[in-house]
Amino acid sequence: MAQRPVKIGAFMTAPRYEAVSARNEIQLALRAHNIPLSVSGGCFYGQCMQRMFRDAIGKEIEFALTIDSDTMMNSSHIDRLLSVMLDREDIDALASLQVRRGMRFPLCSLGPHGKKVGDISEHGPTVLVAA
């Protein structure tokens, strides 16, 4: 993998009362990569994220890492996401997905009418990378 410096910002909306253990893990993971965290609180998720993204454009952020306030992650998860983004120039957006317990497919659906996602190895242009 060819490493290159990238400017990354992390963005998260937070409720009034949040999971402190998750917030601690998030901050530790981001600190290991020197990624600043912007947090916004408000009743409209989209409006909060839009405001933070608008500010990020002015700071010339290349990668925006969006985080749910209850995400449990560590620095190795960020390593994996960055590794994939830097290796694959054809990817514009990358999302981690929770895999359904005991199954090989994520807890989500794609496409019209909520088509269920099948086995993660079956998809062509939609790239699903196992962590």
C-alpha positions as CSV (number, residue, x, y, z in Angstrom):
1,M,0.0,0.0,0.0
2,A,1.3,3.4,-0.9
3,Q,0.9,5.8,2.0
4,R,0.4,9.5,1.4
5,P,-0.5,12.2,3.9
6,V,-4.3,13.0,4.0
7,K,-6.2,15.6,5.9
8,I,-9.0,13.8,7.8
9,G,-11.7,15.2,10.0
10,A,-14.1,13.2,12.2
11,F,-17.7,14.3,12.6
12,M,-20.3,13.2,15.1
13,T,-23.6,14.4,16.4
14,A,-24.3,13.8,20.0
15,P,-27.4,13.6,22.1
16,R,-27.7,15.5,25.4
17,Y,-26.9,12.3,27.2
18,E,-24.4,10.0,25.5
19,A,-22.7,6.8,26.1
20,V,-19.5,7.9,27.9
21,S,-17.7,4.6,27.4
22,A,-18.3,4.8,23.6
23,R,-17.1,8.5,23.5
24,N,-13.9,7.5,25.4
25,E,-13.2,4.8,22.9
26,I,-13.9,7.1,19.9
27,Q,-11.6,9.7,21.3
28,L,-8.8,7.3,22.0
29,A,-9.0,5.8,18.4
30,L,-9.0,9.2,16.8
31,R,-6.2,10.5,19.0
32,A,-4.0,7.6,17.9
33,H,-4.3,9.0,14.3
34,N,-4.2,12.8,15.2
35,I,-7.7,13.1,13.8
36,P,-9.7,16.1,15.2
37,L,-13.3,15.4,16.3
38,S,-16.1,17.9,15.6
39,V,-19.2,17.3,17.6
40,S,-22.6,19.0,17.1
41,G,-25.7,18.7,19.1
42,G,-29.2,19.5,18.0
43,C,-32.5,18.0,17.2
44,F,-31.9,17.6,13.4
45,Y,-29.2,15.1,12.6
46,G,-28.9,16.2,8.9
47,Q,-28.7,19.9,9.7
48,C,-26.0,19.3,12.3
49,M,-23.9,17.1,9.9
50,Q,-24.4,19.6,7.0
51,R,-23.1,22.5,9.2
52,M,-20.0,20.5,10.2
53,F,-19.4,19.4,6.6
54,R,-19.7,23.0,5.3
55,D,-17.0,24.0,7.9
56,A,-14.8,21.1,6.8
57,I,-14.8,22.2,3.2
58,G,-13.3,25.5,4.3
59,K,-10.5,23.5,6.0
60,E,-9.8,21.4,2.9
61,I,-10.6,18.1,4.6
62,E,-10.0,15.2,2.1
63,F,-11.6,12.4,4.1
64,A,-14.6,12.9,6.3
65,L,-15.1,10.2,9.0
66,T,-18.6,10.2,10.3
67,I,-19.2,8.5,13.6
68,D,-22.4,7.6,15.5
69,S,-22.1,8.7,19.1
70,D,-22.6,5.1,20.3
71,T,-19.9,3.5,18.0
72,M,-17.5,1.2,19.7
73,M,-14.3,1.2,17.7
74,N,-10.5,1.3,18.2
75,S,-7.6,2.6,16.2
76,S,-7.2,-0.6,14.2
77,H,-10.7,0.0,12.7
78,I,-9.6,3.4,11.5
79,D,-6.4,1.8,10.1
80,R,-8.5,-0.6,8.1
81,L,-10.8,2.1,6.7
82,L,-7.9,4.4,5.8
83,S,-6.0,1.5,4.2
84,V,-8.9,0.6,2.0
85,M,-9.5,4.2,1.0
86,L,-5.9,4.8,0.1
87,D,-5.5,1.6,-1.8
88,R,-8.8,1.9,-3.8
89,E,-9.0,5.2,-5.7
90,D,-12.3,4.0,-7.3
91,I,-14.1,4.2,-3.9
92,D,-15.7,7.5,-3.1
93,A,-17.5,6.5,0.1
94,L,-16.8,3.6,2.5
95,A,-19.0,2.5,5.3
96,S,-18.6,-0.1,8.0
97,L,-21.5,-2.4,8.3
98,Q,-22.6,-4.6,11.2
99,V,-22.7,-8.2,10.1
100,R,-25.8,-10.1,11.1
101,R,-25.0,-12.6,13.9
102,G,-24.2,-16.0,12.6
103,M,-24.7,-14.9,9.0
104,R,-22.5,-13.7,6.1
105,F,-24.5,-10.6,5.3
106,P,-24.9,-7.2,6.9
107,L,-27.9,-5.8,8.7
108,C,-29.1,-3.6,5.9
109,S,-30.8,-3.5,2.5
110,L,-29.9,-1.9,-0.8
111,G,-31.7,-0.7,-3.8
112,P,-35.4,-0.2,-4.6
113,H,-38.0,-1.6,-2.3
114,G,-35.5,-2.5,0.4
115,K,-33.9,-5.4,-1.4
116,K,-32.0,-7.4,1.1
117,V,-28.2,-7.7,0.7
118,G,-27.1,-11.3,0.2
119,D,-23.8,-13.0,0.8
120,I,-21.1,-10.3,0.9
121,S,-19.0,-12.1,-1.6
122,E,-21.7,-12.0,-4.3
123,H,-21.6,-8.3,-5.1
124,G,-19.8,-6.9,-8.2
125,P,-19.6,-3.1,-8.3
126,T,-20.8,-2.7,-4.7
127,V,-17.6,-3.4,-2.8
128,L,-18.2,-4.7,0.7
129,V,-15.0,-5.3,2.6
130,A,-14.9,-7.5,5.7
131,A,-13.0,-5.9,8.6
